[in-house]
Amino acid sequence: MPSLLVRRALLGSLALQACSARTPHLAIQLSKLKHPATTTARDFPELKVHPKTQVVVGEETWDASSLILPQSSAPVQPWKHPVEAFLLSFSNGYPLGMIHLDRSVFAANYPRVRQDLIYRALRYEESWREQGTESSKSRSMVRGSSRKAFPQKGRGRARVGTLRATQFVGGYAAHGPRPHNKAIDIPRQMYHFAVRSAISAKFAQDQVVIVDSLTSSDYLHSNSVKKDLIEKLTNLKLEGKKLYLVYGSEEPSPILVRLADQFTKKREPNLERPLFVTQAREISVTPIMEAEVLVLDKEAVEVLESMYHFN
């Protein structure tokens, strides 16, 4: 029996799935296929796969001892391993160390981004801002006479009951809008998963910056507050970007909120872009997706992990 080699490209999905008894018909390629021959894994006990797994053997082969198969057929759970990020100083932008992040919150997009949930969360939050006060007049509200305009018969034309009907100018609107509540609702767990997907999408695109603190800095109590904040954003290389600042402190920061309102909403020559400020417990999907960079402080990370941790 010639020695065998399994292409290393197949070590991922095929070899992992072949260990399961439910997939007995997967094929493993063991040669360069110069003169291939198909058999089953029953003839190669050293492969340690299902006996009915198809094996393709050729002349130019290598040693199968180099094949490293998983010892267990348990599914891989990458969300149980933590991820790390730099913890930066909000004062000067220098790194202070590494911070461990919960993968279920900051890397929840496995195996793909849940765009469907993000879209439903955006529509859900958009319904909050819709007033639902639009209205059109009904037939009883339209100005005009209620008498019968023309006789019922004898004209050779369609019957007309009132001049306030929809086909006449000045008539009422058929099936027009009425004041109503436009708010929609989605399941709470679905919305939480949408928040995880939005944060994870930003983290995967390197658009999440974690700082030590946003509310305990001295710049909030200085005379030139806006100038100092622009300087700190420049140190973090965030100047001229649309930011979403999230602080974790339970005490509100009205100074930071009023400071964010001073930034213009349009791109100006002085590189000002709008800033959004919120507490971590009030975070929402819309500003996460609209902002270019999500800025969190250390307390906000702890709050988000306690709220959106997923086992």
Secondary structure, 3 states (H helix, E strand, C coil): CCCCCCCHHHCCHHHHHHCCCCCCCCEEECCCCCCCEEEEHHHCHHHCCCCCCEEEECCCCCCHHHCCCCCCCCCCCHHHCCEEEEEECCCCCCEEEEEEECHHHHCCCCCCCCHHHHHHHHHHHHHHHCCCCCCCCCCCCCCCCCCCCCCCCCCCCCCCCCCCCCCCCCCCCCCCCCCCCCCCCCCHHHHHHHHHHHHHHHHHCCCEEEECCCCCCHHHHCCCHHHHHHHHHHHCCCCCCCEEEEECCCCCCHHHHHHHHCCCCCCCCCCCCCEEEEEHHHCCHHHHHHCCEEEEEHHHHHHHHHHHCCC
